[in-house]
């Protein structure tokens, strides 16, 4: 047996004042997009804004429904808006932020699993990374260089019928060498 370790790097900024002007503007746009949110059930308001390759900024907020499975995250409504704006748009950066109406202190908001999959699919389709800026109600901002980093073992288009499967998936792996645990799983 062989072991591998997944890894990725993030940048953590103590405040958005450490960011460049373009990133600060995108976070402001995401904050403003919170006003587009419809979150009367969870009272958890999320805004997302995207900087496209052509310089356009689009934004959106989460949209809830009394039938919870019909709720849409801000990232989902944002990608829908981008696709409607330009089906071939290239996303450079997405900023995500939010707050809770019960005034909880929120760390930087990361996309949920479903949104990670949606963003990764877009990134793979455009064949260039989408940088993420994550912010909550605290001052800290987390920067992630690629959506692939958030979902390294993703289900992607390689699994469609007729698509060749690569022998080694493209993942941030470190070779750990042979596993010397003797194969004991620890389960009796």
RODO-397731 format. One record per residue (C-alpha): x, y, z; residue in three letters. Coordinates in steps of 0.001 Angstrom, whole numbers, padded with zeros to 6 digits, always signed. Layout:
residues N
XYZala;...
***
This chain:
residues 188
+000000+000000+000000unk;+001108+003548-000699unk;+000019+006683+001146unk;-000460+010116-000362unk;-001136+013390+001388unk;-003380+016071-000107unk;-002353+019672+000471unk;-003047+023179-000725unk;-001985+026648+000309unk;-004179+029536+001331unk;-003344+033144+002109unk;-004829+034713+005210unk;-005099+038486+005476unk;-005788+039993+008897unk;-007882+042696+007225unk;-009132+043519+003755unk;-006946+046657+003938unk;-004031+044295+003121unk;-005676+043428-000212unk;-005177+045293-003476unk;-007821+047821-004560unk;-009457+045420-007031unk;-009929+042707-004378unk;-011256+045227-001839unk;-013769+046443-004442unk;-014893+042876-005172unk;-015457+042193-001459unk;-017473+045443-001238unk;-019572+044254-004190unk;-020155+040907-002441unk;-021173+042776+000735unk;-023602+044917-001270unk;-024992+041737-002872unk;-026141+040608+000580unk;-029015+043064+000042unk;-030090+040885-002920unk;-030395+037852-000639unk;-033793+036436+000272unk;-033137+034507+003466unk;-036222+034875+005634unk;-036057+031274+006881unk;-032414+030810+007887unk;-031706+034528+008349unk;-028253+033698+006976unk;-027548+036282+004277unk;-024797+035554+001737unk;-023508+037711-001083unk;-021121+036738-003865unk;-019480+038840-006553unk;-017416+037756-009555unk;-014771+039616-011504unk;-014822+038444-015105unk;-011854+038475-017451unk;-013306+041453-019360unk;-013484+043528-016131unk;-017233+043102-015599unk;-018375+042541-012012unk;-021611+040651-011395unk;-023107+039840-008004unk;-025946+037941-006392unk;-027305+036747-003061unk;-028707+033486-001745unk;-032392+032796-002440unk;-034439+030724-000018unk;-037787+029030-000325unk;-040191+027539+002218unk;-039452+024239+000492unk;-035819+024079+001642unk;-034498+021845-001170unk;-035368+024662-003584unk;-033044+027139-001840unk;-030138+028458-003905unk;-026792+029543-002531unk;-025317+032893-003577unk;-022687+031088-005654unk;-025418+029240-007560unk;-027425+032374-008347unk;-024176+034148-009270unk;-023093+031488-011776unk;-026594+031587-013271unk;-026325+035368-013662unk;-022884+035050-015245unk;-024083+032379-017684unk;-027038+034628-018633unk;-024697+037600-019078unk;-022165+035701-021209unk;-022183+031907-021646unk;-018447+031998-022438unk;-017417+034306-019601unk;-014123+033602-017865unk;-014272+034149-014108unk;-011057+035491-012597unk;-012079+035933-008946unk;-015152+035357-006772unk;-015635+037066-003412unk;-018062+035525-000904unk;-019253+037115+002322unk;-022280+037173+004551unk;-023791+037677+007950unk;-026475+036229+010127unk;-029416+038314+011287unk;-028970+036861+014778unk;-025640+038746+014821unk;-023424+035678+015187unk;-019729+036292+014634unk;-018881+034539+011368unk;-015459+033399+010178unk;-014692+033665+006428unk;-017461+031862+004524unk;-016453+028948+002324unk;-018731+027528-000384unk;-020819+024484+000537unk;-020015+021145-001097unk;-022519+021593-003924unk;-021209+025066-004732unk;-017640+023780-004675unk;-018669+021280-007353unk;-020411+023974-009435unk;-017430+026346-009224unk;-014970+023569-010020unk;-016964+022579-013111unk;-016814+026202-014325unk;-013082+026341-013612unk;-012438+023119-015531unk;-014566+024311-018450unk;-012734+027646-018723unk;-009361+025891-018268unk;-008033+028527-015858unk;-008222+028875-012075unk;-010895+030858-010273unk;-009443+032633-007259unk;-011690+032841-004178unk;-011826+035600-001549unk;-013699+034459+001554unk;-014904+036865+004237unk;-017329+036690+007136unk;-018137+039296+009759unk;-014626+039193+011203unk;-011848+041248+009608unk;-009905+038254+008288unk;-009972+037394+004568unk;-008936+033995+003186unk;-007639+033781-000380unk;-007676+030452-002206unk;-005907+030243-005556unk;-008166+027709-007272unk;-011517+025978-006804unk;-009665+022669-007310unk;-008071+023246-003919unk;-011470+023070-002208unk;-012501+019832-003907unk;-009389+017818-004803unk;-011195+014475-005279unk;-013999+015940-007344unk;-016442+014132-009568unk;-015896+015740-012955unk;-016511+015296-016680unk;-013959+012482-016856unk;-016666+010170-015524unk;-019079+010759-018412unk;-019581+007893-020832unk;-016985+007868-023587unk;-014489+010047-021702unk;-011009+008634-021140unk;-010042+008334-017491unk;-006538+009524-016715unk;-004399+007108-014777unk;-003417+009676-012152unk;-005937+012416-011268unk;-004535+015926-011179unk;-004358+016578-007430unk;-001971+018306-005057unk;-000324+015126-003779unk;+002801+014483-001742unk;+004179+010963-001947unk;+004331+009618+001572unk;+005999+006354+000618unk;+004998+002867+001686unk;+002512+002611+004523unk;+004317+000874+007368unk;+001209+000381+009470unk;+001067-003283+008497unk;-002320-002824+006896unk;-004186-002870+010200unk;-007198-000609+009874unk;-007744-000491+013609unk;-011245-001911+013168unk;-011991-005158+015016unk;
***
